[in-house]
Amino acid sequence: MNDDKNNLNENEKIEIKDNNDNKETVSPKEERRKKRRGRRSTAKLEKEIDILNNKLRDMEARLEKTYVEMVDYKNRYLRTMADMDNYRKSMQKQLEEVRGRTKETIYLEIIAILDNFERAMQSFKKDNIDEHTMSIIKGIEMIYNQFHNLLEKEGIKQYSSLGEAFDPRKHHALMHKEVDNEEPDKIIEEYERGYMLGDRVLRPAKVIVSKKKEDKIEDKEEKNDGEE
């Protein structure tokens, strides 16, 4: 009985070995199939890799384009901000110039009023006048001084030109007048005083300027007769 069991075990071992040998043995046809399947898998993987690479290149191209557009938008924004800042400064400068010209126009109108005050005060003869008239004169002088103080607060000062050399930047010559014992181009009369705004002439003084006295025709003829 033991011999039968041993024979049975031996047969099972041989069968298992034959099965293992059959598993390890692959036919050439099957081998070719495995190779084709391997090549197809490799080709499929390579195709997928190519697709992924193409997508990656496409994404890189789009990212680069987006970056270029972003830089362009940033530069446009900076240029726009610079233009707006320049425009603001330009408008502010123009506004200041308009304000300055408007102020100067008002100053000149006040100065014209002061001129009339000066003429009015010069026309009064303070000798032999009654107290009522004197009070009127004092009231006019007080208003005149108030206008002057107002202009001085704005940096405007009056200047006198009598006895000075004629300067076309500060003086407006109404006429030239012959004067004895006087150098030419000197201010001998002042019709209206000039005004300075800071270090700039706001209104030039209207003046009469001396000129060299010319010999009369009779004097020239007498001189010529004497030489003959």
Phi, psi and omega in degrees: 000320177297325178294325178294321179293320180295319178297323180294319179295321179295320179294320178296320179296319180295320181295318179296320180293320178296323179294319178295320178296322179293324179292320182286337182271121180242134181287155178303324179296317178294324178298318180295322178297317178300319180295318180296318178297321178296318180294320179296320179296318179296316179298320179296317179296317179298320179296316178297322178296317178299318179298315179296319178297319178297318177297320180296315178297321178296318179294320178297319179297317180293323177296318178297316178298318178297320179296316178299316178296321179296316178297320179296315178297321179296315179297320177298318179298315180296319178295320179297317179295321178294318178297319179295321179293318178296320179296318179298316180295319179297315179295322178295319178296316179297320179296318178295321178295318178297316178299318179298316179294322179296317177298316181298322178298317179294319179300316181295325177293321177294320179297321177298323176295319178298322177301316180294323176299316181297317178296320180296316181292325179290335182283340179282135172260112189283353177278139175057047174242153184280172183294325181296315179295321179297322178295325177295317180297318179295322177296319178295318179296323180295316178296320179301315180293324178297318177298318180296318180296322178299316180292322180295326176295332178271007178084019182254129180229146178273146177228148179259147185239357183301130178085351180277161174287145182295130179232112184298342177282335183247344188233145173244113184280119175281325178194165173249139187227135177284132181223135176287146175055041179219134178294149178290158178062038174248147178282115181253338176217151181233112181279316175222136180285154178269164181226139177252140172249099188069237178256018182240143179286120177275315175218123179291153178284140175267119191224167172245132190247141179283153175221163182294133181288129180267146177292138178288159182298320181298321180294322179294320180293318178299322180294321179292321179296322180293325179290330178289000000 
